[in-house]
Amino acid sequence: MSAQNQTLQLVKNIINYVLGFMALIALVYLIYNGFLILTAGGDDAQYKKGIGSLKYAAIAIAGVGASRLIVSLIFRVIHLIVI
């Protein structure tokens, strides 16, 4: 394996690690806000807060997924150009 391929693989691994960590944080945030909704017990303010934040958590997870797809596509194109 050449030095270029090793460097590209290292960068790809770092980016995937960071995206995975961001997805984990978004998942924890999603679970927390789901818990807020479930324990609202008629408190309309807590329910609305949970729903609003739940939307942001879902958008974050979708953004991480789209980012992972874009990064994979970019590295595939770079790999084709390098070889």
NUVEX-666232 format. One record per atom (N, C-alpha, C): y negated, z negated, x; residue number from 1; atom name. Coordinates in pm, whole numbers. Each point is the difference from the previous one (the first is absolute). Example, Ala and Ser with C-alpha at 12.3 -4.5 7.8 and 13.67 -1.06 7.14 Angstrom:
[atom [569; -780; 1319]; 1; N]
[atom [-119; 0; -89]; 1; CA]
[atom [-120; 0; 90]; 1; C]
[atom [-105; 72; -35]; 2; N]
[atom [-119; -6; 82]; 2; CA]
[atom [-109; -73; -77]; 2; C]
***
This chain:
[atom [118; 0; 86]; 1; N]
[atom [-118; 0; -86]; 1; CA]
[atom [-124; 0; 90]; 1; C]
[atom [-92; 87; -32]; 2; N]
[atom [-120; 12; 83]; 2; CA]
[atom [-98; -113; -29]; 2; C]
[atom [-98; -10; 87]; 3; N]
[atom [-101; -105; -15]; 3; CA]
[atom [-82; 21; -128]; 3; C]
[atom [-26; 128; -34]; 4; N]
[atom [-76; 27; -122]; 4; CA]
[atom [76; -47; -123]; 4; C]
[atom [129; 30; -4]; 5; N]
[atom [80; -41; -116]; 5; CA]
[atom [10; -152; -8]; 5; C]
[atom [12; -67; 113]; 6; N]
[atom [7; -146; 0]; 6; CA]
[atom [-131; -60; -50]; 6; C]
[atom [-111; 58; 44]; 7; N]
[atom [-131; -49; -44]; 7; CA]
[atom [-18; 22; -150]; 7; C]
[atom [37; 119; -49]; 8; N]
[atom [-12; 27; -143]; 8; CA]
[atom [90; -93; -81]; 8; C]
[atom [119; -27; 49]; 9; N]
[atom [91; -90; -70]; 9; CA]
[atom [-55; -142; -3]; 9; C]
[atom [-61; -44; 111]; 10; N]
[atom [-60; -133; 4]; 10; CA]
[atom [-115; -12; -99]; 10; C]
[atom [-86; 101; -5]; 11; N]
[atom [-113; -2; -93]; 11; CA]
[atom [50; 1; -144]; 11; C]
[atom [101; 83; -26]; 12; N]
[atom [57; 7; -135]; 12; CA]
[atom [61; -134; -40]; 12; C]
[atom [71; -65; 92]; 13; N]
[atom [60; -130; -29]; 13; CA]
[atom [-106; -106; -30]; 13; C]
[atom [-109; 2; 76]; 14; N]
[atom [-108; -96; -22]; 14; CA]
[atom [-64; 22; -137]; 14; C]
[atom [-27; 126; -33]; 15; N]
[atom [-62; 31; -129]; 15; CA]
[atom [93; -40; -114]; 15; C]
[atom [128; 31; 11]; 16; N]
[atom [96; -38; -104]; 16; CA]
[atom [12; -151; -14]; 16; C]
[atom [-6; -73; 113]; 17; N]
[atom [5; -145; -4]; 17; CA]
[atom [-123; -55; -75]; 17; C]
[atom [-117; 52; 30]; 18; N]
[atom [-122; -46; -65]; 18; CA]
[atom [3; 32; -150]; 18; C]
[atom [46; 121; -34]; 19; N]
[atom [9; 37; -142]; 19; CA]
[atom [102; -88; -74]; 19; C]
[atom [109; -32; 66]; 20; N]
[atom [99; -89; -61]; 20; CA]
[atom [-56; -139; -22]; 20; C]
[atom [-76; -49; 96]; 21; N]
[atom [-63; -132; -13]; 21; CA]
[atom [-102; 1; -114]; 21; C]
[atom [-77; 108; -11]; 22; N]
[atom [-96; 11; -110]; 22; CA]
[atom [71; 4; -135]; 22; C]
[atom [114; 70; -6]; 23; N]
[atom [77; 5; -125]; 23; CA]
[atom [53; -138; -35]; 23; C]
[atom [42; -76; 100]; 24; N]
[atom [48; -136; -24]; 24; CA]
[atom [-111; -89; -56]; 24; C]
[atom [-119; 12; 58]; 25; N]
[atom [-114; -78; -49]; 25; CA]
[atom [-33; 39; -144]; 25; C]
[atom [0; 131; -30]; 26; N]
[atom [-29; 46; -135]; 26; CA]
[atom [107; -48; -98]; 26; C]
[atom [125; -5; 43]; 27; N]
[atom [108; -48; -87]; 27; CA]
[atom [-17; -148; -31]; 27; C]
[atom [-34; -79; 100]; 28; N]
[atom [-24; -143; -22]; 28; CA]
[atom [-117; -18; -95]; 28; C]
[atom [-106; 78; 17]; 29; N]
[atom [-117; -6; -88]; 29; CA]
[atom [39; 39; -143]; 29; C]
[atom [87; 99; -12]; 30; N]
[atom [48; 44; -130]; 30; CA]
[atom [78; -111; -69]; 30; C]
[atom [89; -64; 74]; 31; N]
[atom [80; -109; -56]; 31; CA]
[atom [-89; -118; -39]; 31; C]
[atom [-97; -32; 84]; 32; N]
[atom [-92; -110; -31]; 32; CA]
[atom [-76; 25; -129]; 32; C]
[atom [-51; 121; -16]; 33; N]
[atom [-77; 30; -121]; 33; CA]
[atom [90; 8; -123]; 33; C]
[atom [123; 43; 17]; 34; N]
[atom [96; -6; -110]; 34; CA]
[atom [25; -143; -42]; 34; C]
[atom [7; -90; 98]; 35; N]
[atom [17; -143; -30]; 35; CA]
[atom [-122; -54; -74]; 35; C]
[atom [-120; 45; 40]; 36; N]
[atom [-121; -42; -71]; 36; CA]
[atom [4; 42; -146]; 36; C]
[atom [47; 121; -24]; 37; N]
[atom [7; 50; -137]; 37; CA]
[atom [101; -81; -82]; 37; C]
[atom [116; -25; 62]; 38; N]
[atom [104; -73; -72]; 38; CA]
[atom [-38; -144; -31]; 38; C]
[atom [-79; -61; 87]; 39; N]
[atom [-37; -140; -21]; 39; CA]
[atom [-137; -16; -64]; 39; C]
[atom [-55; 107; -52]; 40; N]
[atom [-133; -8; -61]; 40; CA]
[atom [1; -94; -121]; 40; C]
[atom [106; 2; -76]; 41; N]
[atom [14; -94; -112]; 41; CA]
[atom [-114; 5; -100]; 41; C]
[atom [-49; 118; -31]; 42; N]
[atom [-108; 12; -96]; 42; CA]
[atom [-138; 0; 61]; 42; C]
[atom [-10; -26; 130]; 43; N]
[atom [-130; 3; 68]; 43; CA]
[atom [-37; 146; 25]; 43; C]
[atom [-92; 50; -80]; 44; N]
[atom [-35; 142; 5]; 44; CA]
[atom [-63; 39; 134]; 44; C]
[atom [-78; -87; 60]; 45; N]
[atom [-65; 31; 128]; 45; CA]
[atom [103; 17; 111]; 45; C]
[atom [100; -89; 4]; 46; N]
[atom [103; 10; 104]; 46; CA]
[atom [84; 125; -21]; 46; C]
[atom [29; 35; -126]; 47; N]
[atom [77; 120; -31]; 47; CA]
[atom [-74; 125; 45]; 47; C]
[atom [-129; 8; -32]; 48; N]
[atom [-80; 117; 40]; 48; CA]
[atom [-11; 10; 151]; 48; C]
[atom [-15; -114; 67]; 49; N]
[atom [-5; -1; 146]; 49; CA]
[atom [131; 52; 58]; 49; C]
[atom [111; -43; -55]; 50; N]
[atom [131; 45; 47]; 50; CA]
[atom [22; 148; -23]; 50; C]
[atom [-37; 48; -118]; 51; N]
[atom [17; 143; -30]; 51; CA]
[atom [-87; 87; 90]; 51; C]
[atom [-125; -41; 18]; 52; N]
[atom [-89; 78; 87]; 52; CA]
[atom [50; 7; 143]; 52; C]
[atom [45; -112; 52]; 53; N]
[atom [51; -2; 136]; 53; CA]
[atom [134; 70; 11]; 53; C]
[atom [78; -2; -107]; 54; N]
[atom [129; 69; -2]; 54; CA]
[atom [-20; 150; 15]; 54; C]
[atom [-104; 52; -62]; 55; N]
[atom [-32; 142; 15]; 55; CA]
[atom [-31; 34; 145]; 55; C]
[atom [-78; -85; 65]; 56; N]
[atom [-34; 26; 140]; 56; CA]
[atom [123; -8; 90]; 56; C]
[atom [90; -91; -29]; 57; N]
[atom [122; -12; 80]; 57; CA]
[atom [88; 123; -18]; 57; C]
[atom [10; 51; -122]; 58; N]
[atom [79; 121; -25]; 58; CA]
[atom [-62; 120; 70]; 58; C]
[atom [-132; 9; -1]; 59; N]
[atom [-68; 109; 69]; 59; CA]
[atom [22; -11; 150]; 59; C]
[atom [0; -122; 53]; 60; N]
[atom [24; -21; 143]; 60; CA]
[atom [140; 45; 39]; 60; C]
[atom [98; -34; -80]; 61; N]
[atom [138; 41; 30]; 61; CA]
[atom [13; 152; -6]; 61; C]
[atom [-62; 63; -98]; 62; N]
[atom [3; 145; -9]; 62; CA]
[atom [-73; 63; 120]; 62; C]
[atom [-109; -60; 43]; 63; N]
[atom [-73; 51; 116]; 63; CA]
[atom [81; -11; 128]; 63; C]
[atom [73; -109; 16]; 64; N]
[atom [85; -16; 118]; 64; CA]
[atom [111; 106; -2]; 64; C]
[atom [58; 23; -116]; 65; N]
[atom [104; 103; -11]; 65; CA]
[atom [-53; 138; 33]; 65; C]
[atom [-117; 32; -52]; 66; N]
[atom [-62; 130; 29]; 66; CA]
[atom [-36; 10; 149]; 66; C]
[atom [-47; -108; 58]; 67; N]
[atom [-33; 0; 142]; 67; CA]
[atom [123; 23; 86]; 67; C]
[atom [111; -65; -37]; 68; N]
[atom [124; 19; 76]; 68; CA]
[atom [46; 145; -8]; 68; C]
[atom [-15; 62; -118]; 69; N]
[atom [37; 140; -17]; 69; CA]
[atom [-89; 90; 86]; 69; C]
[atom [-129; -24; 0]; 70; N]
[atom [-94; 80; 78]; 70; CA]
[atom [26; -15; 149]; 70; C]
[atom [25; -123; 45]; 71; N]
[atom [28; -23; 142]; 71; CA]
[atom [128; 72; 42]; 71; C]
[atom [103; -5; -84]; 72; N]
[atom [124; 70; 32]; 72; CA]
[atom [-23; 150; 9]; 72; C]
[atom [-78; 53; -91]; 73; N]
[atom [-29; 143; 2]; 73; CA]
[atom [-78; 39; 126]; 73; C]
[atom [-99; -79; 36]; 74; N]
[atom [-80; 29; 119]; 74; CA]
[atom [87; -4; 125]; 74; C]
[atom [84; -101; 13]; 75; N]
[atom [85; -10; 118]; 75; CA]
[atom [106; 110; 3]; 75; C]
[atom [46; 45; -115]; 76; N]
[atom [94; 113; -3]; 76; CA]
[atom [-68; 127; 50]; 76; C]
[atom [-124; 23; -42]; 77; N]
[atom [-75; 117; 47]; 77; CA]
[atom [-27; -11; 149]; 77; C]
[atom [-40; -117; 46]; 78; N]
[atom [-25; -19; 144]; 78; CA]
[atom [128; 23; 79]; 78; C]
[atom [112; -48; -52]; 79; N]
[atom [129; 19; 69]; 79; CA]
[atom [34; 148; 10]; 79; C]
[atom [-28; 77; -106]; 80; N]
[atom [27; 144; 5]; 80; CA]
[atom [-91; 70; 100]; 80; C]
[atom [-123; -46; 13]; 81; N]
[atom [-94; 62; 93]; 81; CA]
[atom [37; -32; 144]; 81; C]
[atom [41; -125; 26]; 82; N]
[atom [32; -43; 137]; 82; CA]
[atom [125; 70; 51]; 82; C]
[atom [100; 17; -87]; 83; N]
[atom [126; 61; 45]; 83; CA]
[atom [-11; 147; 11]; 83; C]
***
